[in-house]
Amino acid sequence: MQNLFDTNRNYVLGDPELELIGDRDKLAQWRHKGTGPAFYRLGRKIIYRGVDLNTWAEASRFDPGKEGRA
């Protein structure tokens, strides 16, 4: 798989790369509901690891050519 995020980088809220998966409000909703990518909460700071974002993106992948075929 081609990585969407740099696996050796940490992302914080406000980083423009996070807009690829959702805005700040959408990410907050996912954290509240316990869905979305894995994250760290350090005090009031939210940190996403690139490797976790890529894992989540791959798990969310939909291949319409494979759907419904045996």
C-alpha positions as CSV (number, residue, x, y, z in Angstrom):
1,M,0.0,0.0,0.0
2,Q,1.1,3.5,-0.7
3,N,1.2,5.4,2.6
4,L,-1.0,8.5,2.8
5,F,0.9,9.8,5.8
6,D,4.6,9.8,6.8
7,T,5.1,6.8,9.1
8,N,8.0,8.5,10.9
9,R,6.0,11.6,11.8
10,N,3.6,12.7,14.5
11,Y,0.7,14.9,13.6
12,V,-1.1,17.3,15.9
13,L,-4.5,19.1,15.5
14,G,-4.0,21.9,13.1
15,D,-1.6,20.1,10.8
16,P,-3.0,20.6,7.3
17,E,-2.3,16.9,6.5
18,L,-5.0,15.8,8.9
19,E,-7.6,17.7,6.8
20,L,-7.2,14.7,4.4
21,I,-9.3,12.6,6.7
22,G,-11.5,15.2,8.4
23,D,-11.7,18.6,9.9
24,R,-11.0,19.3,13.6
25,D,-14.7,18.8,14.5
26,K,-14.9,15.4,12.8
27,L,-11.8,14.2,14.5
28,A,-13.2,15.3,17.8
29,Q,-16.5,13.4,17.1
30,W,-14.5,10.3,16.3
31,R,-12.4,10.6,19.5
32,H,-15.6,11.0,21.6
33,K,-17.3,8.0,19.9
34,G,-14.2,5.9,20.1
35,T,-13.9,5.5,16.4
36,G,-11.4,6.9,13.9
37,P,-7.6,6.5,14.0
38,A,-5.7,5.8,17.2
39,F,-4.3,8.8,19.1
40,Y,-2.5,9.9,22.1
41,R,-3.8,12.5,24.6
42,L,-1.0,14.2,26.4
43,G,-2.6,16.7,28.6
44,R,-4.7,18.8,26.3
45,K,-2.7,17.9,23.2
46,I,-3.9,15.3,20.7
47,I,-1.2,13.5,18.8
48,Y,-1.7,11.1,15.9
49,R,1.2,8.9,14.7
50,G,1.6,8.5,11.0
51,V,1.8,4.7,11.2
52,D,-1.6,4.7,13.1
53,L,-3.2,7.0,10.5
54,N,-2.0,4.7,7.6
55,T,-3.3,1.6,9.5
56,W,-6.7,3.3,10.0
57,A,-6.8,4.5,6.3
58,E,-6.1,1.0,5.0
59,A,-8.7,-0.6,7.3
60,S,-11.2,2.0,5.9
61,R,-10.4,1.2,2.3
62,F,-13.2,0.2,0.1
63,D,-12.6,-1.6,-3.2
64,P,-15.8,-1.5,-5.3
65,G,-14.4,-4.0,-7.8
66,K,-14.2,-6.6,-5.0
67,E,-17.6,-5.9,-3.4
68,G,-20.2,-8.7,-3.9
69,R,-17.9,-11.1,-5.7
70,A,-17.2,-14.5,-4.3
